[in-house]
């Protein structure tokens, strides 16, 4: 499980969640018709994390760099694969994690091309 692998609920561990992710989770709940009990569990989980709402100039600049890099168009930084069209929310999430020097925990490969270049990506499979 993610909890054991990353120790996200261990005492003293600080897990920051960009507001973008909270918005995505709430949108999924609406789109999938989650009931009150499931939404309450989501909100309970979200409260265990530190919400991150600030978009600093550093984050905005990193967004631009990651977007250009993902398109293979960032001068001085070569993309070793074909261009990646990242979702705009994913770009913001990557920019926040990169600027904070945080590990980005994900269940998909959308950030793989950024791993060890702009940020550390930890991917796990949902079971």
VMD Tcl script that builds the backbone (N, CA, C; Angstrom):
set m [mol new atoms 381]
animate dup $m
set s [atomselect $m all]
$s set {name element resname resid chain x y z} {
  {N N UNK 1 A 0.839 -1.198 0.000}
  {CA C UNK 1 A 0.000 0.000 0.000}
  {C C UNK 1 A 0.874 1.248 0.000}
  {N N UNK 2 A 0.296 2.314 -0.473}
  {CA C UNK 2 A 0.990 3.586 -0.541}
  {C C UNK 2 A 1.416 4.073 0.843}
  {N N UNK 3 A 0.569 3.842 1.853}
  {CA C UNK 3 A 0.871 4.332 3.196}
  {C C UNK 3 A 2.176 3.747 3.717}
  {N N UNK 4 A 2.356 2.425 3.525}
  {CA C UNK 4 A 3.570 1.774 4.017}
  {C C UNK 4 A 4.786 2.175 3.191}
  {N N UNK 5 A 4.619 2.214 1.886}
  {CA C UNK 5 A 5.741 2.514 0.998}
  {C C UNK 5 A 6.299 3.908 1.230}
  {N N UNK 6 A 5.432 4.893 1.363}
  {CA C UNK 6 A 5.866 6.274 1.468}
  {C C UNK 6 A 5.769 6.845 2.878}
  {N N UNK 7 A 5.183 6.117 3.808}
  {CA C UNK 7 A 5.064 6.587 5.183}
  {C C UNK 7 A 4.306 7.893 5.319}
  {N N UNK 8 A 3.291 8.074 4.485}
  {CA C UNK 8 A 2.620 9.378 4.459}
  {C C UNK 8 A 1.837 9.701 5.719}
  {N N UNK 9 A 1.502 8.699 6.522}
  {CA C UNK 9 A 0.763 8.972 7.750}
  {C C UNK 9 A 1.621 8.799 8.994}
  {N N UNK 10 A 2.923 8.643 8.802}
  {CA C UNK 10 A 3.841 8.520 9.935}
  {C C UNK 10 A 3.933 9.853 10.673}
  {N N UNK 11 A 4.080 9.821 11.995}
  {CA C UNK 11 A 4.233 11.067 12.746}
  {C C UNK 11 A 5.425 11.862 12.220}
  {N N UNK 12 A 5.231 13.144 12.054}
  {CA C UNK 12 A 6.301 14.022 11.591}
  {C C UNK 12 A 6.416 14.127 10.082}
  {N N UNK 13 A 5.685 13.289 9.345}
  {CA C UNK 13 A 5.716 13.363 7.891}
  {C C UNK 13 A 4.788 14.474 7.426}
  {N N UNK 14 A 5.307 15.316 6.551}
  {CA C UNK 14 A 4.507 16.410 6.000}
  {C C UNK 14 A 4.167 16.096 4.560}
  {N N UNK 15 A 2.897 15.965 4.272}
  {CA C UNK 15 A 2.446 15.704 2.911}
  {C C UNK 15 A 1.650 16.917 2.449}
  {N N UNK 16 A 2.156 17.550 1.403}
  {CA C UNK 16 A 1.481 18.720 0.851}
  {C C UNK 16 A 0.693 18.289 -0.380}
  {N N UNK 17 A -0.498 18.826 -0.511}
  {CA C UNK 17 A -1.351 18.524 -1.650}
  {C C UNK 17 A -1.732 19.847 -2.310}
  {N N UNK 18 A -1.287 20.046 -3.564}
  {CA C UNK 18 A -1.686 21.277 -4.265}
  {C C UNK 18 A -3.206 21.362 -4.386}
  {N N UNK 19 A -3.723 22.569 -4.298}
  {CA C UNK 19 A -5.163 22.797 -4.426}
  {C C UNK 19 A -5.698 22.216 -5.729}
  {N N UNK 20 A -4.868 22.145 -6.754}
  {CA C UNK 20 A -5.269 21.587 -8.047}
  {C C UNK 20 A -5.720 20.139 -7.875}
  {N N UNK 21 A -4.994 19.374 -7.070}
  {CA C UNK 21 A -5.345 17.972 -6.850}
  {C C UNK 21 A -6.653 17.862 -6.075}
  {N N UNK 22 A -6.814 18.713 -5.081}
  {CA C UNK 22 A -8.060 18.696 -4.311}
  {C C UNK 22 A -9.235 18.986 -5.238}
  {N N UNK 23 A -9.064 19.954 -6.129}
  {CA C UNK 23 A -10.114 20.264 -7.102}
  {C C UNK 23 A -10.406 19.092 -8.021}
  {N N UNK 24 A -9.345 18.417 -8.491}
  {CA C UNK 24 A -9.541 17.245 -9.351}
  {C C UNK 24 A -10.302 16.139 -8.615}
  {N N UNK 25 A -9.937 15.889 -7.358}
  {CA C UNK 25 A -10.616 14.848 -6.583}
  {C C UNK 25 A -12.092 15.174 -6.392}
  {N N UNK 26 A -12.380 16.424 -6.057}
  {CA C UNK 26 A -13.772 16.814 -5.854}
  {C C UNK 26 A -14.560 16.734 -7.159}
  {N N UNK 27 A -13.919 17.088 -8.273}
  {CA C UNK 27 A -14.578 16.974 -9.575}
  {C C UNK 27 A -14.891 15.519 -9.896}
  {N N UNK 28 A -13.954 14.617 -9.630}
  {CA C UNK 28 A -14.201 13.192 -9.865}
  {C C UNK 28 A -15.374 12.691 -9.029}
  {N N UNK 29 A -15.454 13.169 -7.794}
  {CA C UNK 29 A -16.566 12.770 -6.929}
  {C C UNK 29 A -17.903 13.206 -7.521}
  {N N UNK 30 A -17.956 14.419 -8.038}
  {CA C UNK 30 A -19.190 14.920 -8.650}
  {C C UNK 30 A -19.512 14.142 -9.916}
  {N N UNK 31 A -18.499 13.991 -10.784}
  {CA C UNK 31 A -18.713 13.330 -12.075}
  {C C UNK 31 A -19.140 11.871 -11.928}
  {N N UNK 32 A -18.661 11.223 -10.867}
  {CA C UNK 32 A -18.970 9.809 -10.670}
  {C C UNK 32 A -20.126 9.575 -9.703}
  {N N UNK 33 A -20.784 10.646 -9.298}
  {CA C UNK 33 A -21.969 10.522 -8.467}
  {C C UNK 33 A -21.723 9.906 -7.100}
  {N N UNK 34 A -20.593 10.248 -6.499}
  {CA C UNK 34 A -20.302 9.706 -5.177}
  {C C UNK 34 A -21.387 10.134 -4.191}
  {N N UNK 35 A -21.704 9.278 -3.288}
  {CA C UNK 35 A -22.673 9.584 -2.241}
  {C C UNK 35 A -22.025 10.401 -1.127}
  {N N UNK 36 A -22.882 10.840 -0.206}
  {CA C UNK 36 A -22.411 11.685 0.902}
  {C C UNK 36 A -21.333 11.000 1.732}
  {N N UNK 37 A -21.501 9.707 2.002}
  {CA C UNK 37 A -20.539 8.991 2.847}
  {C C UNK 37 A -19.158 8.918 2.185}
  {N N UNK 38 A -19.124 8.637 0.893}
  {CA C UNK 38 A -17.847 8.543 0.178}
  {C C UNK 38 A -17.183 9.917 0.068}
  {N N UNK 39 A -17.968 10.950 -0.161}
  {CA C UNK 39 A -17.434 12.314 -0.218}
  {C C UNK 39 A -16.893 12.719 1.145}
  {N N UNK 40 A -17.598 12.356 2.214}
  {CA C UNK 40 A -17.128 12.669 3.573}
  {C C UNK 40 A -15.793 11.987 3.843}
  {N N UNK 41 A -15.615 10.741 3.380}
  {CA C UNK 41 A -14.339 10.035 3.552}
  {C C UNK 41 A -13.227 10.748 2.784}
  {N N UNK 42 A -13.532 11.222 1.576}
  {CA C UNK 42 A -12.560 11.974 0.793}
  {C C UNK 42 A -12.136 13.230 1.546}
  {N N UNK 43 A -13.095 13.967 2.058}
  {CA C UNK 43 A -12.796 15.212 2.778}
  {C C UNK 43 A -11.996 14.930 4.056}
  {N N UNK 44 A -12.303 13.819 4.711}
  {CA C UNK 44 A -11.544 13.414 5.894}
  {C C UNK 44 A -10.082 13.139 5.529}
  {N N UNK 45 A -9.877 12.477 4.414}
  {CA C UNK 45 A -8.522 12.192 3.941}
  {C C UNK 45 A -7.789 13.479 3.576}
  {N N UNK 46 A -8.452 14.361 2.848}
  {CA C UNK 46 A -7.840 15.626 2.431}
  {C C UNK 46 A -7.388 16.441 3.643}
  {N N UNK 47 A -8.154 16.399 4.726}
  {CA C UNK 47 A -7.808 17.152 5.941}
  {C C UNK 47 A -6.531 16.653 6.603}
  {N N UNK 48 A -6.103 15.437 6.277}
  {CA C UNK 48 A -4.877 14.892 6.866}
  {C C UNK 48 A -3.623 15.445 6.198}
  {N N UNK 49 A -3.805 16.148 5.087}
  {CA C UNK 49 A -2.684 16.701 4.341}
  {C C UNK 49 A -2.636 18.221 4.481}
  {N N UNK 50 A -1.523 18.798 4.068}
  {CA C UNK 50 A -1.358 20.247 4.094}
  {C C UNK 50 A -1.733 20.781 2.714}
  {N N UNK 51 A -2.820 21.553 2.609}
  {CA C UNK 51 A -3.173 22.093 1.296}
  {C C UNK 51 A -2.188 23.176 0.884}
  {N N UNK 52 A -1.860 23.205 -0.384}
  {CA C UNK 52 A -0.914 24.184 -0.912}
  {C C UNK 52 A -1.639 25.019 -1.948}
  {N N UNK 53 A -1.795 26.320 -1.661}
  {CA C UNK 53 A -2.570 27.197 -2.525}
  {C C UNK 53 A -1.747 28.249 -3.245}
  {N N UNK 54 A -0.504 28.465 -2.861}
  {CA C UNK 54 A 0.294 29.555 -3.414}
  {C C UNK 54 A 0.911 29.205 -4.763}
  {N N UNK 55 A 0.683 30.055 -5.749}
  {CA C UNK 55 A 1.379 29.944 -7.022}
  {C C UNK 55 A 2.389 31.082 -7.084}
  {N N UNK 56 A 3.601 30.785 -6.679}
  {CA C UNK 56 A 4.658 31.790 -6.664}
  {C C UNK 56 A 5.211 31.985 -8.068}
  {N N UNK 57 A 5.994 33.023 -8.241}
  {CA C UNK 57 A 6.630 33.266 -9.538}
  {C C UNK 57 A 7.538 32.105 -9.925}
  {N N UNK 58 A 8.225 31.512 -8.939}
  {CA C UNK 58 A 9.079 30.353 -9.224}
  {C C UNK 58 A 8.260 29.199 -9.797}
  {N N UNK 59 A 7.076 28.964 -9.245}
  {CA C UNK 59 A 6.218 27.884 -9.734}
  {C C UNK 59 A 5.730 28.196 -11.142}
  {N N UNK 60 A 5.333 29.429 -11.385}
  {CA C UNK 60 A 4.868 29.835 -12.714}
  {C C UNK 60 A 5.988 29.652 -13.745}
  {N N UNK 61 A 7.205 30.051 -13.384}
  {CA C UNK 61 A 8.341 29.878 -14.298}
  {C C UNK 61 A 8.652 28.401 -14.534}
  {N N UNK 62 A 8.563 27.584 -13.490}
  {CA C UNK 62 A 8.828 26.154 -13.644}
  {C C UNK 62 A 7.769 25.507 -14.534}
  {N N UNK 63 A 6.509 25.959 -14.396}
  {CA C UNK 63 A 5.440 25.488 -15.284}
  {C C UNK 63 A 5.845 25.704 -16.743}
  {N N UNK 64 A 6.301 26.911 -17.057}
  {CA C UNK 64 A 6.697 27.246 -18.428}
  {C C UNK 64 A 7.852 26.352 -18.894}
  {N N UNK 65 A 8.839 26.133 -18.032}
  {CA C UNK 65 A 9.977 25.286 -18.392}
  {C C UNK 65 A 9.547 23.842 -18.638}
  {N N UNK 66 A 8.721 23.302 -17.755}
  {CA C UNK 66 A 8.275 21.913 -17.897}
  {C C UNK 66 A 7.413 21.749 -19.145}
  {N N UNK 67 A 6.557 22.724 -19.432}
  {CA C UNK 67 A 5.723 22.647 -20.626}
  {C C UNK 67 A 6.594 22.675 -21.882}
  {N N UNK 68 A 7.555 23.596 -21.940}
  {CA C UNK 68 A 8.455 23.680 -23.095}
  {C C UNK 68 A 9.289 22.400 -23.223}
  {N N UNK 69 A 9.799 21.893 -22.098}
  {CA C UNK 69 A 10.585 20.659 -22.110}
  {C C UNK 69 A 9.747 19.493 -22.627}
  {N N UNK 70 A 8.509 19.388 -22.149}
  {CA C UNK 70 A 7.629 18.293 -22.537}
  {C C UNK 70 A 7.318 18.316 -24.030}
  {N N UNK 71 A 7.388 19.482 -24.622}
  {CA C UNK 71 A 7.176 19.614 -26.063}
  {C C UNK 71 A 8.485 19.478 -26.847}
  {N N UNK 72 A 9.592 19.244 -26.124}
  {CA C UNK 72 A 10.892 19.114 -26.776}
  {C C UNK 72 A 11.438 20.432 -27.278}
  {N N UNK 73 A 11.025 21.532 -26.620}
  {CA C UNK 73 A 11.388 22.857 -27.117}
  {C C UNK 73 A 12.038 23.744 -26.061}
  {N N UNK 74 A 12.609 23.144 -25.024}
  {CA C UNK 74 A 13.300 23.930 -24.004}
  {C C UNK 74 A 14.780 23.999 -24.378}
  {N N UNK 75 A 15.273 25.186 -24.707}
  {CA C UNK 75 A 16.679 25.310 -25.092}
  {C C UNK 75 A 17.621 24.761 -24.013}
  {N N UNK 76 A 18.577 23.963 -24.451}
  {CA C UNK 76 A 19.575 23.428 -23.540}
  {C C UNK 76 A 19.160 22.188 -22.777}
  {N N UNK 77 A 17.933 21.744 -22.919}
  {CA C UNK 77 A 17.447 20.537 -22.222}
  {C C UNK 77 A 16.750 19.647 -23.234}
  {N N UNK 78 A 17.401 18.559 -23.551}
  {CA C UNK 78 A 16.902 17.652 -24.587}
  {C C UNK 78 A 15.913 16.648 -24.016}
  {N N UNK 79 A 14.802 16.469 -24.718}
  {CA C UNK 79 A 13.805 15.456 -24.380}
  {C C UNK 79 A 14.191 14.169 -25.103}
  {N N UNK 80 A 14.358 13.087 -24.361}
  {CA C UNK 80 A 14.833 11.834 -24.936}
  {C C UNK 80 A 13.720 10.959 -25.514}
  {N N UNK 81 A 12.536 11.497 -25.661}
  {CA C UNK 81 A 11.416 10.744 -26.215}
  {C C UNK 81 A 10.589 11.703 -27.066}
  {N N UNK 82 A 9.502 11.233 -27.620}
  {CA C UNK 82 A 8.649 12.125 -28.405}
  {C C UNK 82 A 7.955 13.123 -27.480}
  {N N UNK 83 A 7.505 14.215 -28.066}
  {CA C UNK 83 A 6.846 15.268 -27.288}
  {C C UNK 83 A 5.679 14.701 -26.492}
  {N N UNK 84 A 5.472 15.261 -25.318}
  {CA C UNK 84 A 4.405 14.832 -24.416}
  {C C UNK 84 A 3.416 15.975 -24.236}
  {N N UNK 85 A 2.174 15.723 -24.578}
  {CA C UNK 85 A 1.126 16.706 -24.329}
  {C C UNK 85 A 0.558 16.439 -22.947}
  {N N UNK 86 A 1.053 17.181 -21.979}
  {CA C UNK 86 A 0.585 17.009 -20.600}
  {C C UNK 86 A -0.677 17.825 -20.385}
  {N N UNK 87 A -1.561 17.295 -19.553}
  {CA C UNK 87 A -2.725 18.066 -19.143}
  {C C UNK 87 A -2.279 19.287 -18.357}
  {N N UNK 88 A -3.009 20.357 -18.469}
  {CA C UNK 88 A -2.613 21.605 -17.789}
  {C C UNK 88 A -2.546 21.427 -16.278}
  {N N UNK 89 A -3.481 20.675 -15.691}
  {CA C UNK 89 A -3.395 20.437 -14.249}
  {C C UNK 89 A -2.141 19.652 -13.897}
  {N N UNK 90 A -1.789 18.650 -14.726}
  {CA C UNK 90 A -0.567 17.886 -14.467}
  {C C UNK 90 A 0.668 18.781 -14.534}
  {N N UNK 91 A 0.663 19.732 -15.445}
  {CA C UNK 91 A 1.793 20.674 -15.518}
  {C C UNK 91 A 1.914 21.479 -14.232}
  {N N UNK 92 A 0.782 21.965 -13.714}
  {CA C UNK 92 A 0.819 22.729 -12.460}
  {C C UNK 92 A 1.276 21.847 -11.298}
  {N N UNK 93 A 0.783 20.625 -11.252}
  {CA C UNK 93 A 1.171 19.708 -10.177}
  {C C UNK 93 A 2.674 19.446 -10.235}
  {N N UNK 94 A 3.205 19.194 -11.422}
  {CA C UNK 94 A 4.641 18.959 -11.582}
  {C C UNK 94 A 5.444 20.199 -11.206}
  {N N UNK 95 A 4.969 21.371 -11.588}
  {CA C UNK 95 A 5.680 22.617 -11.270}
  {C C UNK 95 A 5.748 22.850 -9.765}
  {N N UNK 96 A 4.648 22.590 -9.071}
  {CA C UNK 96 A 4.636 22.747 -7.609}
  {C C UNK 96 A 5.609 21.770 -6.970}
  {N N UNK 97 A 5.526 20.488 -7.342}
  {CA C UNK 97 A 6.422 19.474 -6.760}
  {C C UNK 97 A 7.877 19.792 -7.055}
  {N N UNK 98 A 8.164 20.202 -8.269}
  {CA C UNK 98 A 9.537 20.514 -8.664}
  {C C UNK 98 A 10.088 21.695 -7.873}
  {N N UNK 99 A 9.304 22.753 -7.770}
  {CA C UNK 99 A 9.754 23.956 -7.060}
  {C C UNK 99 A 9.962 23.682 -5.576}
  {N N UNK 100 A 9.119 22.824 -4.992}
  {CA C UNK 100 A 9.243 22.499 -3.568}
  {C C UNK 100 A 10.266 21.388 -3.318}
  {N N UNK 101 A 10.865 20.861 -4.406}
  {CA C UNK 101 A 11.801 19.734 -4.306}
  {C C UNK 101 A 11.139 18.557 -3.585}
  {N N UNK 102 A 9.876 18.331 -3.922}
  {CA C UNK 102 A 9.088 17.273 -3.299}
  {C C UNK 102 A 9.010 16.074 -4.243}
  {N N UNK 103 A 8.771 14.918 -3.692}
  {CA C UNK 103 A 8.530 13.729 -4.501}
  {C C UNK 103 A 7.071 13.724 -4.923}
  {N N UNK 104 A 6.842 13.549 -6.204}
  {CA C UNK 104 A 5.489 13.496 -6.726}
  {C C UNK 104 A 5.056 12.037 -6.741}
  {N N UNK 105 A 4.004 11.727 -6.002}
  {CA C UNK 105 A 3.481 10.359 -5.923}
  {C C UNK 105 A 2.287 10.266 -6.867}
  {N N UNK 106 A 2.330 9.276 -7.760}
  {CA C UNK 106 A 1.288 9.146 -8.778}
  {C C UNK 106 A 0.988 7.684 -9.073}
  {N N UNK 107 A -0.124 7.471 -9.755}
  {CA C UNK 107 A -0.491 6.115 -10.162}
  {C C UNK 107 A -0.364 5.924 -11.666}
  {N N UNK 108 A 0.051 6.965 -12.394}
  {CA C UNK 108 A 0.150 6.835 -13.850}
  {C C UNK 108 A 1.512 7.304 -14.354}
  {N N UNK 109 A 1.750 7.128 -15.645}
  {CA C UNK 109 A 3.047 7.439 -16.236}
  {C C UNK 109 A 3.146 8.827 -16.834}
  {N N UNK 110 A 2.180 9.705 -16.533}
  {CA C UNK 110 A 2.171 11.034 -17.147}
  {C C UNK 110 A 3.373 11.894 -16.790}
  {N N UNK 111 A 4.054 11.562 -15.709}
  {CA C UNK 111 A 5.176 12.378 -15.248}
  {C C UNK 111 A 6.533 11.695 -15.464}
  {N N UNK 112 A 6.528 10.500 -16.027}
  {CA C UNK 112 A 7.757 9.714 -16.143}
  {C C UNK 112 A 8.888 10.457 -16.852}
  {N N UNK 113 A 8.571 11.203 -17.897}
  {CA C UNK 113 A 9.626 11.888 -18.652}
  {C C UNK 113 A 10.280 13.024 -17.860}
  {N N UNK 114 A 9.679 13.403 -16.744}
  {CA C UNK 114 A 10.227 14.465 -15.892}
  {C C UNK 114 A 11.075 13.912 -14.750}
  {N N UNK 115 A 10.964 12.612 -14.502}
  {CA C UNK 115 A 11.656 11.986 -13.370}
  {C C UNK 115 A 13.169 12.180 -13.500}
  {N N UNK 116 A 13.775 12.601 -12.406}
  {CA C UNK 116 A 15.222 12.853 -12.314}
  {C C UNK 116 A 15.696 13.976 -13.223}
  {N N UNK 117 A 14.784 14.756 -13.752}
  {CA C UNK 117 A 15.142 15.926 -14.550}
  {C C UNK 117 A 14.610 17.193 -13.901}
  {N N UNK 118 A 13.332 17.177 -13.579}
  {CA C UNK 118 A 12.714 18.319 -12.905}
  {C C UNK 118 A 12.261 17.963 -11.501}
  {N N UNK 119 A 12.010 16.684 -11.261}
  {CA C UNK 119 A 11.506 16.259 -9.962}
  {C C UNK 119 A 11.678 14.759 -9.825}
  {N N UNK 120 A 11.458 14.275 -8.620}
  {CA C UNK 120 A 11.465 12.840 -8.366}
  {C C UNK 120 A 10.027 12.348 -8.416}
  {N N UNK 121 A 9.813 11.296 -9.204}
  {CA C UNK 121 A 8.488 10.724 -9.366}
  {C C UNK 121 A 8.484 9.344 -8.733}
  {N N UNK 122 A 7.497 9.092 -7.890}
  {CA C UNK 122 A 7.303 7.768 -7.297}
  {C C UNK 122 A 5.953 7.263 -7.796}
  {N N UNK 123 A 5.988 6.203 -8.561}
  {CA C UNK 123 A 4.754 5.661 -9.120}
  {C C UNK 123 A 4.427 4.333 -8.467}
  {N N UNK 124 A 3.163 4.127 -8.167}
  {CA C UNK 124 A 2.705 2.854 -7.614}
  {C C UNK 124 A 1.430 2.439 -8.315}
  {N N UNK 125 A 1.161 1.161 -8.266}
  {CA C UNK 125 A -0.022 0.602 -8.908}
  {C C UNK 125 A -1.166 0.519 -7.904}
  {N N UNK 126 A -2.352 0.879 -8.357}
  {CA C UNK 126 A -3.556 0.699 -7.538}
  {C C UNK 126 A -3.960 -0.764 -7.630}
  {N N UNK 127 A -4.341 -1.329 -6.503}
  {CA C UNK 127 A -4.760 -2.740 -6.507}
  {C C UNK 127 A -6.182 -2.863 -6.085}
}
mol reanalyze $m
mol bondsrecalc $m
mol representation Tube
mol addrep $m
